[in-house]
Amino acid sequence: MGKSRQTLKVKFLLYVSTLIVCAIGITTFTSYTTAKGVVREAINQQLSQLVISSSNHIASWIEDRKKDLANWGSQQLFLTSLEDSYLGRAALESASQRLKEQKQSYPYYESLNLVGASGEILASSDDNTVGKITVSEEIFFKESMKGN
């Protein structure tokens, strides 16, 4: 009887151990599945917030640049420089100097240019472009000349 009792104890322990291991396995799998879903959802929410924030930041930056251009476009020096007159031609050097100064304040611009109705660069923060480059065939220029 002693041996059968030990065999019964071993079988019982084996049965209980198997149940415990299975229960731990099921609990681990359930926890993993739940946590995976929660982490994915959190990542998706953070990415969505990051995209929205970046989009708003870029839109704000673009609006600020539009305001810069509108402000610069209304400055009398630049308006005078566009005139086809002695005074207009005399103002071009001052306009280039002003564009150089503004370029230093706005380092994200490669260059700042004043372009005439023909598409020729009349004044610039880069002396190498004045009178040497025309943008008359560029889409942005054609759209600007249409008022867009």
Secondary structure, DSSP 8 states (H G I E B T S, - for coil): -HHHHHHHHHHHHHHHHHHHHHHHHHHHHHHHHHHHHHHHHHHHHHHHHHHHHHHHHHHHHHHHHHHHHHHHHT-HHHHHHTSSSHHHHHHHHHHHHHHHHHHHH-TT-S--EEE-TTSBEEEESSTTTTTT-B-TTSHHHHHHHTT-
